[in-house]
Amino acid sequence: MLSGDLSIGELLKLRENIGTKKFDALTTQKPNSTEAEATSPTPETTPTSPQFKRSNKRAPREMSSKRKVSVIREIKSGKRTTRDPRFDDLSGTFRENVFQDSYGFIKDIRSEEKTQLQAELKKCKDPNKRDQLVRLINKMNTAEQSQQVKSERQRLKVESRKRAMHNVKQGKNPYFAKKSELRKSELKNKFEKLKKEGKVDKYLAKRRKLNLQKDKKSL
């Protein structure tokens, strides 16, 4: 570069002598290739900055929401797992006595429904509807008898446990009744109740009829 070695007057004279194009070529210095490579940014050294945009010059800059979707995608299955509270440990254990104490009012509701159905049966004259009412009342009677049997068995179990705990307090060995012994006690109490109500013969006749039906099916 010649501008650093000559004065202004000498430069003006040189431009008049050689012409403007040659003078510009001499005074304009081009950078070397090595210097250009050293100063030019390389792809490895240039930092990748997020691209921002804005709708107009006064709006704030926004980053693009468009992102490349990866080839491998994790697909979640929509299979739903179900559980039965009757057989699941998370629901706790079923206790018959607690259930009866908590939902004892259901027995009163069913008793009222049975009374209403019996009153409706007396007034009903349609034979088809009468048959439906009779079947429904018999079904309720069967459910009531079954519940009475369960309650009696539970009462006998509680009494057996109480006797065992009483023996333990007195220093004796506890004795828990077997299922066969509880069954005998249940039948004994049932016959005593039927005897007081005068329904022993009716019950025995019903049992004989059921046994005959079972024998016919087995033949």
Backbone torsions as a table, in degrees:
resi	resn	phi	psi	omega
1	MET	NA	129.1	-173.1
2	LEU	-92.4	-16.5	-175.3
3	SER	-64.8	-24.2	-179.0
4	GLY	-82.8	-21.0	-177.4
5	ASP	-95.4	-25.6	-176.1
6	LEU	-109.1	156.2	175.9
7	SER	-81.7	175.6	-177.0
8	ILE	-68.0	-40.8	-179.9
9	GLY	-63.4	-42.3	179.4
10	GLU	-65.2	-34.5	178.6
11	LEU	-68.4	-38.0	178.6
12	LEU	-66.1	-40.6	178.2
13	LYS	-65.4	-39.5	180.0
14	LEU	-64.6	-37.2	179.4
15	ARG	-67.6	-36.3	178.6
16	GLU	-68.6	-34.1	-177.1
17	ASN	-76.5	-45.5	-172.8
18	ILE	-97.6	-15.5	-178.0
19	GLY	100.8	159.2	-174.0
20	THR	-69.9	-39.3	-176.5
21	LYS	-65.1	-46.1	179.4
22	LYS	-66.9	-37.1	179.3
23	PHE	-63.6	-41.9	178.2
24	ASP	-65.1	-36.4	178.7
25	ALA	-66.4	-34.9	179.3
26	LEU	-75.7	-38.6	-175.5
27	THR	-82.1	-20.8	179.6
28	THR	-89.0	120.7	-176.6
29	GLN	-101.1	128.6	176.7
30	LYS	-94.4	139.3	179.5
31	PRO	-71.8	148.0	177.9
32	ASN	-67.5	160.4	-179.4
33	SER	-66.9	-34.9	-179.2
34	THR	-69.4	-39.9	178.4
35	GLU	-67.0	-37.5	179.8
36	ALA	-65.2	-40.5	179.2
37	GLU	-66.8	-34.6	-179.2
38	ALA	-70.0	-37.5	-177.1
39	THR	-85.6	-23.9	-177.7
40	SER	-72.6	137.7	179.8
41	PRO	-73.0	137.4	177.6
42	THR	-93.1	158.1	179.1
43	PRO	-61.4	-28.7	-178.3
44	GLU	-75.5	-34.2	-174.8
45	THR	-87.2	-21.7	-178.2
46	THR	-72.5	123.7	179.4
47	PRO	-72.9	141.0	178.3
48	THR	-87.7	111.7	-179.9
49	SER	-103.4	146.3	178.9
50	PRO	-63.7	141.8	-179.7
51	GLN	-84.7	123.1	178.5
52	PHE	-108.2	157.4	175.9
53	LYS	-147.3	166.1	176.0
54	ARG	-147.7	148.7	-176.1
55	SER	-66.8	-36.4	173.9
56	ASN	-145.5	174.3	-173.6
57	LYS	-69.1	-19.3	-179.6
58	ARG	-93.3	-14.2	-178.9
59	ALA	-80.2	153.7	177.4
60	PRO	-70.1	154.8	-179.7
61	ARG	-71.4	140.7	-177.9
62	GLU	-126.1	142.8	175.5
63	MET	-87.4	145.0	-179.1
64	SER	-68.3	138.3	178.2
65	SER	-89.0	-2.1	-179.9
66	LYS	-80.1	118.9	179.2
67	ARG	-127.6	147.1	-178.2
68	LYS	-72.7	132.0	179.8
69	VAL	-84.1	131.8	-178.9
70	SER	-70.9	154.4	-178.9
71	VAL	-69.3	-41.3	-179.0
72	ILE	-90.6	116.8	-179.3
73	ARG	-122.4	139.5	178.6
74	GLU	-90.1	115.1	-178.1
75	ILE	-99.9	120.6	179.3
76	LYS	-85.3	130.1	-180.0
77	SER	-75.4	142.9	-179.1
78	GLY	-92.0	22.0	-179.2
79	LYS	-72.4	129.0	-178.9
80	ARG	-100.8	133.3	178.3
81	THR	-93.2	131.2	179.3
82	THR	-114.5	157.0	178.7
83	ARG	-139.9	148.1	179.5
84	ASP	-97.5	117.1	-177.3
85	PRO	-64.1	-17.2	179.5
86	ARG	-72.0	-27.6	-175.3
87	PHE	-120.8	14.0	-178.5
88	ASP	-104.1	134.1	180.0
89	ASP	-68.6	-23.3	-179.2
90	LEU	-66.1	-24.0	-178.8
91	SER	-87.3	-0.7	179.8
92	GLY	85.2	-174.6	-179.7
93	THR	-102.4	143.9	-179.6
94	PHE	-84.1	129.3	176.3
95	ARG	-124.1	120.3	-173.2
96	GLU	-63.1	-41.6	-176.6
97	ASN	-67.7	-38.7	178.0
98	VAL	-66.1	-39.6	179.0
99	PHE	-63.6	-43.2	-179.2
100	GLN	-66.4	-36.9	178.4
101	ASP	-69.1	-35.9	-176.7
102	SER	-78.2	-36.4	-176.2
103	TYR	-117.0	36.6	177.6
104	GLY	-67.6	-22.1	-179.1
105	PHE	-67.9	-18.6	179.4
106	ILE	-65.2	-33.2	178.4
107	LYS	-61.9	-40.2	178.7
108	ASP	-67.5	-38.3	179.1
109	ILE	-64.3	-42.9	179.4
110	ARG	-66.4	-35.9	178.2
111	SER	-63.9	-41.5	177.2
112	GLU	-64.8	-41.1	178.7
113	GLU	-63.6	-39.8	179.1
114	LYS	-64.7	-40.7	177.9
115	THR	-63.5	-40.3	178.4
116	GLN	-65.9	-40.0	178.8
117	LEU	-66.1	-39.6	178.1
118	GLN	-64.4	-39.3	176.7
119	ALA	-66.6	-38.2	178.1
120	GLU	-67.7	-33.6	179.0
121	LEU	-65.7	-36.7	179.2
122	LYS	-65.9	-34.3	-178.0
123	LYS	-88.3	-19.5	-174.2
124	CYS	-74.2	138.5	179.0
125	LYS	-117.9	-12.2	178.6
126	ASP	-75.5	121.8	-175.7
127	PRO	-64.6	-36.4	-179.8
128	ASN	-65.8	-43.9	179.4
129	LYS	-68.5	-34.0	177.5
130	ARG	-63.3	-40.5	177.9
131	ASP	-62.4	-41.0	178.3
132	GLN	-63.3	-42.6	179.9
133	LEU	-66.0	-38.9	179.8
134	VAL	-64.7	-44.3	179.0
135	ARG	-63.1	-39.8	-179.2
136	LEU	-67.0	-40.5	178.8
137	ILE	-66.9	-41.3	177.9
138	ASN	-63.5	-37.5	177.5
139	LYS	-64.0	-40.8	178.6
140	MET	-67.5	-37.2	177.3
141	ASN	-64.3	-41.3	178.7
142	THR	-63.5	-42.8	178.7
143	ALA	-64.6	-36.9	179.1
144	GLU	-67.5	-40.8	177.8
145	GLN	-65.6	-40.0	178.5
146	SER	-63.5	-38.9	178.3
147	GLN	-67.3	-35.5	177.3
148	GLN	-64.6	-39.1	178.6
149	VAL	-64.7	-42.9	178.2
150	LYS	-62.8	-41.1	-180.0
151	SER	-64.9	-38.3	179.5
152	GLU	-66.7	-40.9	178.1
153	ARG	-64.7	-40.7	179.2
154	GLN	-65.3	-37.7	179.1
155	ARG	-65.2	-40.8	179.3
156	LEU	-65.8	-38.3	177.8
157	LYS	-63.9	-42.0	180.0
158	VAL	-64.0	-42.2	178.8
159	GLU	-64.1	-38.0	178.7
160	SER	-64.8	-41.2	178.4
161	ARG	-65.7	-40.4	179.6
162	LYS	-62.5	-41.0	178.5
163	ARG	-65.1	-39.0	179.3
164	ALA	-65.2	-42.3	178.6
165	MET	-66.6	-34.6	177.3
166	HIS	-65.3	-39.9	177.9
167	ASN	-65.5	-36.5	179.3
168	VAL	-65.5	-40.9	179.4
169	LYS	-64.8	-30.7	179.1
170	GLN	-86.2	2.9	179.1
171	GLY	85.3	12.1	179.5
172	LYS	-95.8	165.1	176.8
173	ASN	-74.5	133.8	180.0
174	PRO	-71.9	144.0	177.5
175	TYR	-127.8	120.2	178.4
176	PHE	-103.3	128.5	-177.2
177	ALA	-67.1	143.8	177.3
178	LYS	-78.5	168.1	179.8
179	LYS	-63.7	-37.8	179.5
180	SER	-64.7	-39.0	178.5
181	GLU	-68.3	-39.4	176.5
182	LEU	-64.7	-36.7	177.8
183	ARG	-64.5	-41.5	177.9
184	LYS	-63.5	-43.2	178.6
185	SER	-63.3	-36.6	179.3
186	GLU	-65.3	-44.8	178.9
187	LEU	-65.5	-37.4	179.5
188	LYS	-63.3	-45.8	178.5
189	ASN	-64.7	-35.6	180.0
190	LYS	-66.1	-43.6	-180.0
191	PHE	-67.8	-35.9	177.4
192	GLU	-65.0	-38.2	178.2
193	LYS	-67.4	-42.6	178.7
194	LEU	-65.9	-34.5	179.4
195	LYS	-66.8	-39.2	177.8
196	LYS	-66.0	-36.1	-179.6
197	GLU	-86.0	-6.9	179.7
198	GLY	72.6	34.1	-176.6
199	LYS	-117.5	20.9	-176.8
200	VAL	-69.2	-45.8	-178.0
201	ASP	-62.8	-41.1	179.4
202	LYS	-64.1	-40.0	-179.8
203	TYR	-67.5	-42.6	-179.9
204	LEU	-65.7	-38.1	178.6
205	ALA	-65.0	-39.1	178.5
206	LYS	-65.8	-41.1	178.9
207	ARG	-65.3	-39.3	178.7
208	ARG	-64.2	-38.5	179.3
209	LYS	-64.8	-42.6	178.5
210	LEU	-65.7	-38.1	178.9
211	ASN	-66.2	-37.8	177.6
212	LEU	-64.8	-39.8	178.3
213	GLN	-64.0	-39.4	177.8
214	LYS	-65.5	-39.1	178.9
215	ASP	-66.1	-37.3	178.9
216	LYS	-66.1	-38.2	179.9
217	LYS	-68.5	-34.5	-177.8
218	SER	-74.9	-22.8	-179.2
219	LEU	-76.7	NA	NA
